Amino acid sequence: MNKINLESYRNNPSACIHFIGCEGAGSRPLRKIFDQLGFQTSGSDLTLNGHCRENVPDTAQLLVVYSSAVTPDNPEMLRAAERNVPCIRRGEALGLLAELYPFVISVSGTHGKTSVSAMIAYILQKNGLEPGFLIGGTVREWNESGAAGNGKIFVCEADESDGTHTALHSEIAVVTNVEDDHSWNFAEPDQLYRNFQTFAQQGKKLIAPPIPLLEGHPDYRKIHDPDEYKHNEKFKHFGYFSRIDLKIAVEAVTATGLLSEEDAENAAATFPGVARRMQKHAQHCSFDLYEDYAHHPTEVAASLRSFRELFPGRKLAVIFQPHRYARLKQYFHQFAEELAKADKIFVTPVFAAWTGSADVTAQDLVREIGSHAQYISGTWEEMALSVRQNLQYGDVAAVIGAGDIQKILEPLKTMTASYPDVGVIIPAGGSSARYGEKNKLFEDLNGLPVVIRTLLGIAPGLTGEKKIFMPVPESLRNEFENTLRQYLPPEIHVTLVPGGKTRTESVRNALRAMPPEIKIVAVHDAARPFITPQQLSDCVCACERYGAAIIGHPLTDTVKRADSNGMIAETVSRENLWAVQTPQVFKRELLEEAYAAADRSGQLFTDDAALIEAFTHTKVYLVKGPDWNRKITFQEDMISARQFFSSLPGKE
């Protein structure tokens, strides 16, 4: 194909550049830049207007730009071939675009090129230089990942996966690192390395760490200490690999001669980050939720190291989506080795990206990692629920992958919703007579007292004071105070109130202590330590609709009624029979009405829902919950609870 004269298309009403796959992450900003520079463009995309022959403009002078997802049998590609229209890949169009700028900084590499190119553009813009830029992600403070700028400087990310980075000629070429990722895209694996050499040689200056492959460049400016910023106070809030990317970006900018190192570093220190790269999505009483784009073993290792640095001593739960079967197969054992360093691992199905299957699967990866890994599947809501039920207080949940794994974030964030008008009563005034001499609430359940396990399970969403009320016997008040002080994090506040002679009296004492802003009351057994925030959330949602809700599960065992001698009197139909548990959640005024009526009646109740049934016209809604939301009553229950707790993924 003859060299394309791009200038002949600019400001030419009879010329057009047509983008096939125009809504892609790289094509959309590229088209926008062409528009801003005075080119007439058109586009098609499956998400926009579909692909058909009629989409191809009937102009005298036409250039077609297509994305990697477009196949030769695409009807618009066939139409362009019939008309003998030049068709070029997106990366080749980027190379032509870059030639319109007098100063080009291009960034390639196996890992980190999106972050580094974004950092360079940000530093330049922060210093008033108005660069044009095209990056594969979006700086969190910016609305777009591409803009034309003032036409003098252009910063771009150069894609090595299809070899089109060789189309770029730069004043400054940046190579972050080189590994064999994407080598399967080429007939010869060595072609990937030769392409990197070509890209580097086409830069007048080369910025990169020491890479033997790139030796021989006439102006190779090596970065010998990539983590130089580790002990720099300005960069203490950046993770491990983010500091390395920042160092490379600062070196590239200062190599232009346009900025001093001090000006570049000051701007770099304020870099807000790139979407999907170490991005914080939620901070909650229960866990912190982050996302990272890592999808290669080297990136996973760097990601986990960053999380460990940023959250020392915290448990790390990774939700990982393998990205493409070819990559999973190529690095199967490396993935398993790196992911195994997390405390809990949840692996979703593979993001296939145009390939249907391979010799290895996500389930194989889980088996290779070991017992603290779990395969999850189904809808994103179902997978989020699987994860949420296995997270504990203080966990850092990291959603890692480059496919569509970000779709799990919203349901996970929804599960971290707070309840500003909900209060919880945890009656702890019982004598534990059926358990034995010890009070079961202070017994050890895999490293923590039972009552602490219960509080950590139900506390998320109940931030602030005067939300959790625990009726306790006066004789044990000091022991409860010491236990809460020793084991509970400071942000979880528990108000102890006097316990009564009966459960009814204890709950009533807690109700009287609650501030008026609490409108919904949940009552939960202190000896049910397997409560999860999702169970509370489900009951609160049902209560808001029906006025009262309790959690339980339909009976599956055959039910018999016995006589006074222990003989079977009859078999009871189990249809519509439920075993109910806690939490039991009620609108406050309804519960107070029922308790006032119970006082007048003099009757005793062991179940709060029974009061609602007896003294109000409200019907209690049954929320289906897990059968393992068990209560510890007897010593054998504690043995089973410890065994069950140890069997859960990531539990210790």
PLY file of the C-alpha trace (Angstrom):
ply
format ascii 1.0
element vertex 652
property float x
property float y
property float z
element edge 651
property int vertex1
property int vertex2
end_header
0.00 0.00 0.00
1.28 3.44 -0.88
2.01 5.88 1.91
-1.20 7.62 2.93
-1.12 11.41 2.80
-3.26 12.20 5.83
-3.18 15.95 5.23
-5.12 15.47 2.00
-8.11 14.33 4.09
-8.08 17.32 6.45
-10.62 20.10 5.83
-11.67 18.30 2.66
-15.49 18.03 2.26
-15.15 15.19 -0.27
-12.91 13.11 2.04
-13.85 10.99 5.05
-12.21 8.62 7.53
-14.55 5.76 8.45
-14.03 3.87 11.73
-15.29 0.28 11.97
-15.67 -0.56 15.65
-15.75 3.15 16.49
-16.91 2.69 20.10
-13.90 0.63 21.15
-11.70 1.88 23.99
-8.98 2.91 21.54
-11.06 3.82 18.49
-13.52 6.22 20.13
-10.90 8.72 21.42
-8.91 8.34 18.20
-11.92 9.34 16.13
-12.56 12.26 18.47
-9.03 13.58 17.92
-9.43 13.36 14.16
-12.69 15.31 14.47
-11.02 17.99 16.57
-8.20 18.34 14.05
-10.57 19.10 11.17
-11.16 15.68 9.60
-14.57 14.48 8.52
-15.29 11.09 10.11
-17.99 8.44 10.26
-18.27 5.27 12.24
-20.07 2.03 12.96
-20.17 -0.30 15.92
-22.24 -3.25 17.08
-23.30 -1.21 20.11
-24.22 1.81 17.96
-25.64 1.09 14.53
-24.44 -2.40 13.67
-22.28 -3.32 10.69
-23.63 -3.14 7.15
-22.44 -2.10 3.70
-24.57 1.04 3.78
-22.55 2.45 6.68
-19.53 3.00 4.41
-19.65 6.65 3.17
-19.88 7.18 -0.57
-17.23 9.90 -0.67
-14.64 10.47 -3.37
-11.74 10.03 -0.96
-12.14 7.46 1.81
-9.90 5.86 4.40
-11.12 2.96 6.58
-9.75 2.41 10.08
-10.69 -0.85 11.79
-10.20 -2.27 15.27
-8.66 -5.61 16.19
-12.10 -7.13 16.73
-13.11 -6.58 13.10
-12.76 -9.66 10.87
-12.10 -9.71 7.09
-15.65 -10.91 6.39
-17.14 -7.82 8.00
-19.61 -6.39 5.41
-18.04 -2.94 5.62
-14.57 -4.38 5.08
-15.90 -6.26 2.05
-17.49 -3.08 0.70
-14.24 -1.16 1.15
-12.34 -3.90 -0.71
-14.80 -3.71 -3.61
-14.10 0.02 -3.89
-10.35 -0.47 -3.48
-10.41 1.79 -0.43
-7.28 1.74 1.77
-7.95 -0.02 5.11
-5.58 0.33 8.03
-5.56 -0.89 11.62
-6.28 1.45 14.48
-2.63 1.44 15.57
-1.50 2.36 12.05
-3.95 5.26 12.03
-2.46 6.38 15.35
0.97 6.39 13.73
-0.31 8.63 10.91
-2.01 10.93 13.41
1.19 11.28 15.44
3.00 12.57 12.34
0.79 15.68 12.47
2.48 16.73 15.75
5.99 18.19 15.93
6.74 16.48 19.29
5.61 12.93 20.08
6.02 10.92 23.29
4.92 7.31 22.79
4.74 4.64 25.47
4.83 0.91 24.92
5.57 -2.08 27.12
4.03 -5.28 28.39
2.80 -3.74 31.64
2.00 -0.23 32.80
1.84 1.60 29.47
-1.66 2.96 30.11
-0.69 4.36 33.50
2.62 5.81 32.30
1.12 7.51 29.22
-1.69 8.90 31.39
0.82 10.18 33.93
2.91 11.90 31.25
-0.15 13.61 29.76
-1.32 14.63 33.23
2.05 16.09 34.24
2.26 18.11 31.03
-1.31 19.35 31.34
-0.86 20.21 35.01
2.01 22.44 33.97
-0.06 24.22 31.31
1.42 22.60 28.18
-1.94 21.39 26.74
-0.75 18.14 25.15
-2.77 16.05 22.75
-3.11 12.55 24.14
-4.55 9.13 23.49
-4.38 6.58 26.29
-6.02 3.22 26.87
-7.73 4.33 30.06
-9.24 7.45 31.59
-7.57 9.65 34.17
-10.11 9.80 37.00
-10.44 13.57 36.90
-10.85 13.67 33.11
-13.91 12.89 31.02
-12.07 11.52 27.99
-9.09 9.32 27.21
-8.17 11.33 24.11
-7.95 14.97 23.02
-6.17 16.93 20.26
-4.56 19.49 22.59
-2.92 22.56 21.09
-1.30 20.61 18.26
2.28 20.82 19.55
2.82 17.79 21.81
1.21 14.38 21.46
1.35 11.63 24.11
0.10 8.20 23.15
-0.04 4.62 24.31
1.42 2.26 21.71
-0.10 -1.22 21.52
2.33 -4.10 21.17
-0.34 -6.84 21.03
-0.80 -6.50 17.25
2.60 -5.00 16.42
1.19 -1.60 15.44
3.48 0.22 17.86
6.05 -0.07 15.07
4.01 2.57 13.18
5.11 5.27 15.62
8.12 7.55 15.24
8.76 9.57 18.36
10.92 12.26 19.84
10.81 10.19 23.02
10.01 6.49 23.06
9.23 4.91 26.43
9.36 1.18 27.08
8.11 0.20 30.53
9.16 -3.47 30.35
9.17 -6.42 27.93
7.74 -9.90 28.44
6.34 -12.51 26.08
2.68 -11.64 26.64
0.76 -11.66 23.30
3.52 -13.70 21.64
0.79 -16.13 20.50
-0.52 -13.39 18.19
2.50 -13.72 15.91
3.64 -16.50 13.58
7.05 -16.31 15.25
7.23 -15.52 18.99
10.47 -13.61 18.39
8.55 -11.17 16.21
7.19 -9.56 19.39
10.71 -8.77 20.56
11.81 -7.51 17.15
8.81 -5.18 17.16
9.89 -3.70 20.49
13.35 -3.12 19.06
11.85 -1.35 16.05
9.61 0.82 18.24
12.55 1.82 20.45
14.87 2.58 17.52
12.22 4.86 16.00
12.43 7.09 19.05
15.15 9.74 19.07
15.48 9.27 22.83
14.67 6.05 24.68
13.48 5.97 28.30
13.38 2.50 29.84
14.81 0.38 32.64
17.83 -1.73 31.62
16.52 -4.17 28.98
19.20 -6.13 27.04
16.90 -6.33 24.03
17.09 -2.55 23.62
20.84 -2.12 23.96
22.42 -0.27 21.06
20.01 2.68 21.01
22.14 5.82 20.51
20.36 7.79 23.27
19.22 5.19 25.82
18.42 6.85 29.15
18.20 3.97 31.60
16.23 4.02 34.82
18.40 2.06 37.24
16.29 2.55 40.37
12.65 2.34 39.25
11.35 2.40 42.86
13.32 5.52 43.75
10.20 7.15 45.21
9.63 4.43 47.82
10.81 6.60 50.72
9.67 9.92 49.26
6.90 11.44 51.40
5.25 12.99 48.33
4.52 9.52 46.94
3.72 7.56 50.09
0.06 7.14 49.06
1.03 5.33 45.83
1.41 1.57 45.67
4.52 -0.27 44.57
4.06 -0.39 40.81
2.37 3.04 40.72
5.59 4.54 42.10
7.59 2.78 39.39
5.24 4.08 36.68
5.51 7.61 38.11
9.31 7.47 38.03
9.27 6.44 34.37
6.76 9.21 33.55
8.85 11.87 35.30
11.98 10.73 33.48
10.17 10.91 30.13
8.84 14.40 30.80
12.16 15.81 31.99
13.86 14.29 28.92
11.77 16.65 26.79
13.56 19.62 28.32
10.17 21.29 28.76
9.95 20.82 32.53
12.31 20.61 35.46
12.39 17.46 37.57
10.92 19.37 40.51
7.95 20.66 38.49
7.36 17.20 37.03
7.48 15.50 40.45
5.20 18.05 42.08
2.58 17.43 39.40
3.11 13.66 39.55
2.45 13.64 43.30
-1.12 14.85 42.63
-1.89 12.24 39.95
-5.41 10.96 40.71
-4.96 7.60 39.03
-6.44 5.82 36.03
-9.83 4.13 36.03
-9.60 0.42 36.87
-6.00 0.77 38.08
-5.79 0.41 41.88
-9.11 2.25 42.03
-10.96 2.50 45.31
-14.69 1.85 44.98
-15.94 1.60 48.57
-14.73 1.93 52.12
-17.01 0.31 54.57
-17.13 -0.73 58.17
-16.68 -4.31 57.00
-14.23 -4.19 54.11
-12.52 -1.95 51.57
-13.27 -2.58 47.88
-10.67 -1.93 45.17
-10.24 -2.74 41.50
-7.07 -3.35 39.52
-6.57 -4.14 35.82
-3.84 -6.78 36.37
-4.21 -9.74 34.03
-0.66 -11.15 33.69
1.25 -12.96 36.48
3.79 -10.12 36.72
0.96 -7.61 37.08
-0.85 -9.78 39.62
2.34 -10.04 41.67
2.83 -6.26 41.58
-0.83 -5.69 42.43
-0.74 -7.95 45.48
2.52 -6.38 46.63
0.93 -2.92 46.38
-2.10 -3.98 48.40
0.13 -5.52 51.06
2.11 -2.27 51.29
-0.96 -0.06 51.45
-2.83 -2.28 53.95
-0.26 -3.95 56.21
-1.73 -6.60 58.45
-5.07 -6.73 56.62
-6.46 -9.89 55.03
-6.50 -9.70 51.23
-9.38 -11.27 49.30
-8.85 -11.38 45.52
-11.69 -11.77 43.01
-9.86 -12.72 39.81
-11.07 -13.13 36.25
-8.61 -14.92 33.93
-8.27 -12.89 30.73
-8.24 -15.08 27.63
-7.60 -18.81 27.50
-4.30 -18.36 25.67
-2.88 -16.27 28.52
-4.21 -18.64 31.19
-2.61 -21.59 29.43
0.68 -19.79 28.83
1.12 -18.72 32.46
-1.02 -21.24 34.31
1.47 -22.16 37.04
2.66 -18.57 37.47
-0.92 -17.39 37.97
-1.49 -20.07 40.60
1.75 -19.23 42.40
1.03 -15.49 42.60
-2.68 -15.72 43.42
-1.96 -18.23 46.19
-0.25 -15.39 48.08
-3.65 -13.80 48.78
-5.58 -14.88 51.87
-8.76 -15.72 49.94
-9.17 -16.18 46.21
-12.37 -16.24 44.19
-11.97 -17.14 40.50
-14.67 -16.35 37.94
-15.09 -17.98 34.52
-12.52 -16.99 31.91
-13.10 -13.82 29.89
-12.80 -15.54 26.52
-12.35 -12.55 24.16
-13.17 -14.22 20.84
-12.05 -17.74 21.85
-14.51 -20.26 23.21
-12.42 -22.79 25.12
-8.95 -24.13 25.79
-7.05 -26.93 27.50
-7.24 -25.23 30.91
-10.16 -23.71 32.78
-10.81 -21.42 35.71
-11.72 -24.50 37.78
-8.29 -25.97 37.01
-6.70 -22.78 38.28
-8.68 -23.01 41.53
-7.50 -26.57 42.09
-3.91 -25.55 41.40
-4.07 -22.65 43.87
-5.31 -24.76 46.77
-7.95 -24.94 49.47
-8.24 -21.19 50.07
-9.44 -20.65 46.49
-13.04 -20.94 45.34
-14.62 -21.03 41.88
-17.65 -18.76 41.52
-20.09 -18.57 38.62
-23.59 -17.47 37.70
-24.83 -13.90 37.43
-22.70 -11.05 38.73
-25.15 -10.68 41.62
-24.82 -14.37 42.47
-21.03 -14.23 42.30
-20.99 -11.08 44.44
-23.11 -12.85 47.04
-20.69 -15.82 47.08
-17.84 -13.42 47.73
-19.69 -11.31 50.27
-20.67 -14.29 52.41
-17.00 -15.19 52.80
-15.64 -11.72 53.60
-14.91 -10.78 57.18
-14.44 -7.55 59.04
-11.29 -5.72 57.93
-10.76 -7.57 54.65
-9.46 -5.76 51.59
-11.41 -7.04 48.59
-9.51 -6.62 45.31
-11.36 -7.17 42.03
-8.60 -8.02 39.54
-8.80 -8.57 35.78
-9.04 -6.85 32.40
-12.27 -8.27 31.02
-15.77 -7.49 32.26
-15.01 -8.35 35.90
-15.87 -4.75 36.83
-19.53 -5.78 36.58
-19.22 -7.45 39.99
-18.37 -4.12 41.63
-21.88 -2.66 41.72
-23.52 -5.63 43.45
-20.60 -5.77 45.87
-20.98 -2.06 46.60
-24.72 -2.49 47.05
-24.02 -5.12 49.66
-21.98 -2.58 51.60
-24.91 -0.18 51.91
-25.28 1.46 55.31
-28.49 1.63 57.34
-28.78 5.06 58.99
-32.13 4.33 60.64
-31.52 0.70 61.69
-30.60 -0.41 65.18
-29.71 -3.92 66.32
-30.47 -5.59 69.63
-28.30 -8.56 70.54
-29.70 -10.18 73.69
-26.85 -11.69 75.70
-28.49 -12.11 79.05
-29.01 -15.87 78.97
-27.36 -18.17 81.50
-26.00 -20.71 78.97
-27.37 -23.39 81.31
-27.81 -25.90 78.50
-24.23 -25.34 77.33
-22.45 -26.12 80.60
-20.47 -24.31 83.26
-18.85 -21.76 80.91
-20.71 -18.93 79.20
-20.74 -19.93 75.54
-20.48 -16.30 74.35
-16.91 -16.07 75.67
-15.83 -19.41 74.24
-13.14 -19.36 71.56
-14.37 -19.79 67.98
-11.23 -20.07 65.88
-9.36 -17.22 67.54
-12.17 -14.93 68.67
-14.93 -15.17 71.27
-18.31 -16.20 69.91
-19.92 -12.87 70.78
-17.19 -11.00 68.86
-17.73 -13.20 65.79
-21.41 -12.31 65.95
-20.75 -8.59 66.25
-18.25 -8.57 63.38
-20.79 -10.34 61.19
-23.66 -7.97 61.84
-21.86 -4.64 62.40
-21.15 -3.62 58.76
-23.56 -0.89 57.77
-24.17 0.12 61.38
-21.41 2.72 61.64
-21.67 5.35 64.33
-22.78 5.23 67.94
-26.13 4.13 69.37
-26.75 1.50 66.69
-25.94 -1.78 68.47
-27.47 -2.54 71.88
-26.59 -5.58 73.95
-28.60 -6.48 77.07
-26.24 -8.32 79.48
-26.50 -9.56 83.07
-25.11 -7.07 85.59
-22.95 -9.86 87.02
-21.14 -10.20 83.67
-21.05 -6.56 82.62
-17.34 -6.12 83.38
-16.44 -9.27 81.45
-18.45 -8.09 78.45
-16.84 -4.63 78.62
-13.34 -6.12 78.75
-14.06 -8.53 75.89
-15.46 -5.78 73.65
-12.55 -3.49 74.47
-9.99 -6.20 73.73
-11.39 -7.56 70.47
-13.66 -5.04 68.76
-12.27 -2.43 66.35
-12.79 1.10 67.68
-15.28 2.05 64.95
-17.76 -0.59 66.13
-19.72 0.83 69.06
-21.80 -1.39 71.33
-24.07 0.02 74.04
-24.51 -2.36 76.96
-27.89 -2.22 78.72
-29.17 -4.18 81.71
-30.48 -7.61 80.85
-33.83 -8.71 82.20
-35.12 -11.88 83.79
-36.60 -12.87 80.44
-35.71 -12.27 76.80
-38.78 -10.06 76.48
-37.61 -7.84 79.32
-34.08 -7.64 77.89
-35.30 -6.55 74.46
-37.64 -4.02 76.02
-34.73 -2.48 77.99
-32.75 -2.12 74.76
-35.72 -0.56 72.96
-36.00 2.09 75.66
-32.30 2.96 75.28
-32.48 3.47 71.51
-32.40 7.04 70.17
-35.54 8.26 68.35
-33.87 8.33 64.90
-33.83 4.51 64.83
-36.93 3.47 62.91
-36.17 -0.20 62.18
-35.07 -2.68 64.85
-33.30 -5.98 64.22
-33.04 -8.57 66.99
-30.30 -11.17 66.63
-29.13 -14.00 68.88
-25.68 -13.38 70.35
-24.93 -17.08 69.89
-25.44 -17.04 66.10
-21.90 -16.14 64.95
-22.39 -17.00 61.27
-24.55 -13.97 60.51
-23.52 -12.03 57.38
-24.30 -8.45 56.36
-26.26 -9.81 53.41
-28.69 -11.63 55.69
-29.31 -8.44 57.67
-29.68 -6.45 54.45
-32.23 -8.91 53.02
-34.31 -8.72 56.20
-34.14 -4.91 56.37
-35.31 -4.63 52.76
-38.22 -7.00 53.44
-39.10 -5.12 56.64
-39.25 -1.82 54.79
-41.85 -3.36 52.49
-43.88 -5.58 54.85
-43.24 -4.11 58.30
-41.75 -7.30 59.76
-39.37 -9.97 58.46
-37.41 -12.89 59.85
-34.84 -15.15 58.29
-35.22 -18.91 58.12
-35.37 -21.86 55.78
-38.05 -24.38 54.79
-37.95 -27.67 56.68
-36.64 -30.61 54.68
-36.66 -33.25 57.46
-39.76 -35.31 58.18
-41.58 -33.85 61.19
-43.13 -36.01 63.93
-45.25 -35.00 66.91
-44.55 -37.06 70.05
-46.71 -37.88 73.03
-45.66 -37.49 76.68
-43.98 -40.91 76.62
-41.76 -40.08 73.66
-43.79 -42.12 71.23
-44.82 -40.80 67.80
-48.31 -39.45 67.97
-48.54 -38.31 64.36
-46.54 -37.34 61.29
-46.89 -33.65 60.55
-46.88 -32.40 56.99
-43.78 -30.30 56.49
-45.40 -28.31 53.68
-45.13 -24.59 54.46
-43.16 -25.29 57.67
-40.04 -23.21 58.29
-37.25 -23.28 60.84
-36.80 -19.64 61.80
-33.58 -18.00 62.90
-32.39 -14.47 63.50
-32.08 -11.64 62.64
-35.75 -10.77 63.07
-36.41 -7.24 61.84
-39.37 -4.97 62.60
-40.52 -1.42 62.19
-39.88 0.12 65.57
-43.36 1.41 66.32
-44.75 -2.04 65.50
-42.36 -3.80 67.87
-42.98 -1.28 70.65
-46.74 -1.73 70.23
-46.34 -5.51 70.51
-44.13 -5.27 73.59
-46.55 -2.91 75.32
-49.35 -5.40 74.69
-47.19 -8.28 75.93
-46.59 -6.39 79.20
-50.32 -6.07 79.73
-50.95 -9.71 78.91
-48.32 -11.11 81.27
-47.44 -13.80 78.72
-43.86 -14.95 78.04
-42.41 -15.16 74.53
-39.09 -16.60 73.33
-39.49 -15.29 69.79
-40.00 -11.63 68.87
-42.00 -12.47 65.77
-44.49 -14.26 68.01
-45.30 -10.94 69.70
-46.04 -9.37 66.32
-48.26 -12.33 65.42
-50.09 -12.21 68.77
-50.64 -8.48 69.24
-50.65 -6.79 65.81
-52.37 -7.28 62.47
-49.05 -7.34 60.59
-47.98 -10.56 58.92
-44.30 -11.41 59.22
-42.45 -12.02 55.96
-40.13 -15.04 55.81
-36.76 -14.38 54.18
-35.04 -17.51 52.92
-31.59 -17.77 54.40
-28.83 -20.37 54.65
-29.32 -23.38 56.88
-25.81 -22.83 58.30
-26.91 -19.71 60.19
-26.84 -21.96 63.22
-27.15 -21.14 66.92
-24.72 -22.49 69.50
-26.74 -24.05 72.31
-24.95 -27.23 73.36
-21.26 -28.14 73.57
-21.56 -30.32 70.48
-22.81 -27.22 68.61
-19.50 -25.51 69.41
-17.53 -28.45 68.04
-19.58 -28.37 64.84
-19.26 -24.58 64.62
-15.47 -24.75 64.83
-15.31 -27.44 62.17
-17.70 -25.55 59.91
-15.86 -22.26 60.40
-12.53 -23.87 59.47
-14.04 -25.30 56.29
-15.08 -21.92 54.89
-12.73 -20.47 52.19
-10.20 -18.08 53.69
-11.31 -18.63 57.29
-8.73 -19.23 59.97
0 1
1 2
2 3
3 4
4 5
5 6
6 7
7 8
8 9
9 10
10 11
11 12
12 13
13 14
14 15
15 16
16 17
17 18
18 19
19 20
20 21
21 22
22 23
23 24
24 25
25 26
26 27
27 28
28 29
29 30
30 31
31 32
32 33
33 34
34 35
35 36
36 37
37 38
38 39
39 40
40 41
41 42
42 43
43 44
44 45
45 46
46 47
47 48
48 49
49 50
50 51
51 52
52 53
53 54
54 55
55 56
56 57
57 58
58 59
59 60
60 61
61 62
62 63
63 64
64 65
65 66
66 67
67 68
68 69
69 70
70 71
71 72
72 73
73 74
74 75
75 76
76 77
77 78
78 79
79 80
80 81
81 82
82 83
83 84
84 85
85 86
86 87
87 88
88 89
89 90
90 91
91 92
92 93
93 94
94 95
95 96
96 97
97 98
98 99
99 100
100 101
101 102
102 103
103 104
104 105
105 106
106 107
107 108
108 109
109 110
110 111
111 112
112 113
113 114
114 115
115 116
116 117
117 118
118 119
119 120
120 121
121 122
122 123
123 124
124 125
125 126
126 127
127 128
128 129
129 130
130 131
131 132
132 133
133 134
134 135
135 136
136 137
137 138
138 139
139 140
140 141
141 142
142 143
143 144
144 145
145 146
146 147
147 148
148 149
149 150
150 151
151 152
152 153
153 154
154 155
155 156
156 157
157 158
158 159
159 160
160 161
161 162
162 163
163 164
164 165
165 166
166 167
167 168
168 169
169 170
170 171
171 172
172 173
173 174
174 175
175 176
176 177
177 178
178 179
179 180
180 181
181 182
182 183
183 184
184 185
185 186
186 187
187 188
188 189
189 190
190 191
191 192
192 193
193 194
194 195
195 196
196 197
197 198
198 199
199 200
200 201
201 202
202 203
203 204
204 205
205 206
206 207
207 208
208 209
209 210
210 211
211 212
212 213
213 214
214 215
215 216
216 217
217 218
218 219
219 220
220 221
221 222
222 223
223 224
224 225
225 226
226 227
227 228
228 229
229 230
230 231
231 232
232 233
233 234
234 235
235 236
236 237
237 238
238 239
239 240
240 241
241 242
242 243
243 244
244 245
245 246
246 247
247 248
248 249
249 250
250 251
251 252
252 253
253 254
254 255
255 256
256 257
257 258
258 259
259 260
260 261
261 262
262 263
263 264
264 265
265 266
266 267
267 268
268 269
269 270
270 271
271 272
272 273
273 274
274 275
275 276
276 277
277 278
278 279
279 280
280 281
281 282
282 283
283 284
284 285
285 286
286 287
287 288
288 289
289 290
290 291
291 292
292 293
293 294
294 295
295 296
296 297
297 298
298 299
299 300
300 301
301 302
302 303
303 304
304 305
305 306
306 307
307 308
308 309
309 310
310 311
311 312
312 313
313 314
314 315
315 316
316 317
317 318
318 319
319 320
320 321
321 322
322 323
323 324
324 325
325 326
326 327
327 328
328 329
329 330
330 331
331 332
332 333
333 334
334 335
335 336
336 337
337 338
338 339
339 340
340 341
341 342
342 343
343 344
344 345
345 346
346 347
347 348
348 349
349 350
350 351
351 352
352 353
353 354
354 355
355 356
356 357
357 358
358 359
359 360
360 361
361 362
362 363
363 364
364 365
365 366
366 367
367 368
368 369
369 370
370 371
371 372
372 373
373 374
374 375
375 376
376 377
377 378
378 379
379 380
380 381
381 382
382 383
383 384
384 385
385 386
386 387
387 388
388 389
389 390
390 391
391 392
392 393
393 394
394 395
395 396
396 397
397 398
398 399
399 400
400 401
401 402
402 403
403 404
404 405
405 406
406 407
407 408
408 409
409 410
410 411
411 412
412 413
413 414
414 415
415 416
416 417
417 418
418 419
419 420
420 421
421 422
422 423
423 424
424 425
425 426
426 427
427 428
428 429
429 430
430 431
431 432
432 433
433 434
434 435
435 436
436 437
437 438
438 439
439 440
440 441
441 442
442 443
443 444
444 445
445 446
446 447
447 448
448 449
449 450
450 451
451 452
452 453
453 454
454 455
455 456
456 457
457 458
458 459
459 460
460 461
461 462
462 463
463 464
464 465
465 466
466 467
467 468
468 469
469 470
470 471
471 472
472 473
473 474
474 475
475 476
476 477
477 478
478 479
479 480
480 481
481 482
482 483
483 484
484 485
485 486
486 487
487 488
488 489
489 490
490 491
491 492
492 493
493 494
494 495
495 496
496 497
497 498
498 499
499 500
500 501
501 502
502 503
503 504
504 505
505 506
506 507
507 508
508 509
509 510
510 511
511 512
512 513
513 514
514 515
515 516
516 517
517 518
518 519
519 520
520 521
521 522
522 523
523 524
524 525
525 526
526 527
527 528
528 529
529 530
530 531
531 532
532 533
533 534
534 535
535 536
536 537
537 538
538 539
539 540
540 541
541 542
542 543
543 544
544 545
545 546
546 547
547 548
548 549
549 550
550 551
551 552
552 553
553 554
554 555
555 556
556 557
557 558
558 559
559 560
560 561
561 562
562 563
563 564
564 565
565 566
566 567
567 568
568 569
569 570
570 571
571 572
572 573
573 574
574 575
575 576
576 577
577 578
578 579
579 580
580 581
581 582
582 583
583 584
584 585
585 586
586 587
587 588
588 589
589 590
590 591
591 592
592 593
593 594
594 595
595 596
596 597
597 598
598 599
599 600
600 601
601 602
602 603
603 604
604 605
605 606
606 607
607 608
608 609
609 610
610 611
611 612
612 613
613 614
614 615
615 616
616 617
617 618
618 619
619 620
620 621
621 622
622 623
623 624
624 625
625 626
626 627
627 628
628 629
629 630
630 631
631 632
632 633
633 634
634 635
635 636
636 637
637 638
638 639
639 640
640 641
641 642
642 643
643 644
644 645
645 646
646 647
647 648
648 649
649 650
650 651
